[in-house]
Amino acid sequence: KILGYLVVEIEKDYQALLRFVPNPEASELEKAASSFELTKQAIFLGYSGGLTKIYFQGSNKGTNRIASHRFNQLPAEESQHIFETTEYPVYLLNLKDLE
């Protein structure tokens, strides 16, 4: 059963996790687990590709909560946050507004 897809953009020195698209038939636990596993894959790909940063734009409160938690697969003294918040806001330009 496919639980979700992760849409990723890879640039020269960073990777942007653009969207997590869960299977609508997946339970909340399955969605959380697949989001976590896909993020681990993105981290692996980033390391193996020599990238230095991974960006994530959070628009879902539950996903944002997961992103701000610690990466629990490391020992407690080495545990770190998966994503940190930045001072940069995200802006949107609707092309329809320019017509």
C-alpha positions as CSV (number, residue, x, y, z in Angstrom):
1,K,0.0,0.0,0.0
2,I,1.4,3.4,-1.0
3,L,1.0,5.8,1.9
4,G,2.1,9.0,0.3
5,Y,4.5,10.8,-2.1
6,L,7.0,13.5,-1.3
7,V,7.5,16.2,-4.0
8,V,11.1,17.4,-3.9
9,E,13.0,20.1,-5.8
10,I,16.8,19.7,-5.9
11,E,19.0,22.7,-6.7
12,K,22.7,23.1,-6.7
13,D,23.3,23.2,-2.9
14,Y,19.8,22.6,-1.4
15,Q,16.8,20.5,-1.5
16,A,13.2,21.8,-1.0
17,L,10.5,19.5,0.3
18,L,7.7,21.0,-1.6
19,R,4.7,18.9,-0.7
20,F,3.8,15.7,1.1
21,V,0.8,14.1,-0.6
22,P,-0.7,11.4,1.6
23,N,-2.9,8.5,0.4
24,P,-6.4,9.6,1.4
25,E,-7.1,6.0,2.6
26,A,-4.1,6.1,5.0
27,S,-4.8,6.5,8.7
28,E,-3.3,9.5,10.6
29,L,-0.6,7.2,12.1
30,E,0.3,5.9,8.6
31,K,0.5,9.4,7.2
32,A,2.8,10.5,10.1
33,A,5.0,7.4,9.7
34,S,5.3,7.8,5.9
35,S,6.0,11.5,6.2
36,F,8.8,10.6,8.6
37,E,10.2,7.9,6.4
38,L,10.1,10.1,3.3
39,T,11.9,12.8,5.2
40,K,14.6,10.3,6.2
41,Q,15.0,9.4,2.5
42,A,15.3,13.1,1.6
43,I,18.1,13.5,4.3
44,F,19.9,10.4,2.8
45,L,19.6,11.8,-0.7
46,G,20.8,15.2,0.5
47,Y,23.9,13.7,2.1
48,S,24.7,11.4,-0.8
49,G,24.3,14.3,-3.3
50,G,26.5,16.7,-1.3
51,L,23.7,19.1,-0.5
52,T,24.1,21.4,2.4
53,K,20.5,22.3,3.2
54,I,16.9,21.0,3.1
55,Y,14.1,23.5,3.2
56,F,10.5,22.7,4.1
57,Q,7.5,25.0,3.9
58,G,5.0,23.9,6.5
59,S,1.4,24.6,5.9
60,N,-0.3,21.9,8.0
61,K,-0.2,22.3,11.8
62,G,0.3,18.6,12.4
63,T,3.1,18.4,9.9
64,N,4.7,21.5,11.4
65,R,4.5,19.9,14.8
66,I,6.3,16.8,13.5
67,A,8.9,18.9,11.7
68,S,9.7,20.8,14.9
69,H,10.2,17.6,17.0
70,R,13.6,16.0,17.7
71,F,14.9,13.3,15.4
72,N,14.5,10.5,17.9
73,Q,16.6,7.9,16.2
74,L,19.7,9.4,17.7
75,P,20.8,9.0,21.3
76,A,19.2,11.7,23.5
77,E,22.5,13.6,23.9
78,E,23.0,13.7,20.1
79,S,19.3,14.3,19.3
80,Q,18.5,17.4,17.3
81,H,15.6,19.1,15.7
82,I,14.7,17.9,12.3
83,F,13.9,21.4,11.0
84,E,14.6,24.8,12.5
85,T,12.3,27.8,11.9
86,T,13.8,30.6,9.9
87,E,13.3,34.3,9.9
88,Y,12.2,34.3,6.3
89,P,8.5,34.3,5.5
90,V,7.1,32.7,2.4
91,Y,5.4,34.9,-0.2
92,L,2.8,34.0,-2.8
93,L,2.0,35.9,-6.0
94,N,-1.2,34.9,-7.7
95,L,-0.9,35.6,-11.4
96,K,-4.6,36.0,-11.7
97,D,-4.2,39.2,-9.5
98,L,-2.1,40.7,-12.3
99,E,-4.7,40.4,-14.9
